[in-house]
Amino acid sequence: MPVYQVRWEQPAAVTATVTIDLDELAQWAVEVAGARTLDSGRPGEADVDGLRRTLEHNPRLREHLLQLWAADRLSRRDYVGLSG
């Protein structure tokens, strides 16, 4: 039987209400999402405590990481649902 590949793009808007502590979000960003920092123009490992403080004061970064975290959780839930 022939195999076909199909691809398309479609816009989607997703709204999620999430409950997560900023400490947990910072930990996830470093360990799972691979958050990095720049030190003298060179990438380095992010400091969880420093990232947590930054999340308090930088709403754009906080929103971006929350979006990534929520998308990660949704994708993991889908896989768990398929296996169970």
C-alpha positions in Angstrom: 0.0 0.0 0.0 1.5 3.4 -0.9 2.5 5.8 1.9 1.7 9.5 1.5 3.0 12.4 3.5 0.8 15.5 3.9 1.6 18.7 5.6 -0.4 21.9 6.2 -0.3 24.9 8.5 -3.3 26.2 10.3 -3.4 29.0 12.8 -4.6 28.1 16.3 -5.2 30.1 19.4 -4.8 28.3 22.7 -5.8 29.6 26.1 -4.7 27.7 29.2 -5.1 28.5 32.9 -2.2 27.0 34.7 -1.1 26.8 38.3 2.6 26.5 38.8 5.1 28.0 41.3 7.8 30.1 39.7 10.5 28.0 41.4 9.1 25.0 39.6 8.8 26.8 36.3 12.4 28.0 36.6 13.6 24.4 37.5 11.7 23.1 34.5 13.1 25.7 32.2 16.7 24.8 33.1 16.3 21.0 33.3 13.8 20.3 30.5 13.7 23.3 28.2 17.4 23.9 28.3 17.3 27.6 29.4 20.7 29.2 29.1 22.2 32.6 30.0 24.8 34.9 28.5 27.9 35.7 30.5 30.2 38.1 28.7 28.5 37.2 25.4 29.0 33.4 25.9 26.2 31.0 26.6 26.3 29.2 29.9 24.1 27.2 32.2 21.2 29.1 33.7 21.0 29.6 37.4 17.6 28.4 38.7 17.5 31.0 41.5 18.5 33.8 39.1 16.0 32.7 36.5 13.2 32.6 39.2 13.9 36.2 40.2 13.9 37.2 36.6 10.5 35.6 36.1 9.1 37.7 38.8 10.1 40.9 37.1 10.0 40.0 33.4 6.4 39.3 32.4 7.3 38.7 28.7 9.8 36.0 29.6 7.4 34.5 32.2 4.6 34.3 29.7 6.8 32.7 27.1 8.1 30.1 29.5 4.5 29.4 30.7 3.5 28.9 27.1 6.3 26.4 26.6 5.6 24.7 29.9 1.9 24.3 29.1 2.5 23.0 25.6 5.0 20.5 27.0 2.4 19.3 29.6 -0.3 19.0 27.0 1.9 17.0 24.7 3.0 14.7 27.5 -0.7 14.2 28.5 -1.6 13.2 24.9 1.1 10.5 24.9 0.1 9.2 28.3 -3.5 9.1 27.1 -2.5 7.0 24.1 -0.6 4.5 26.1 -3.3 4.1 28.8 
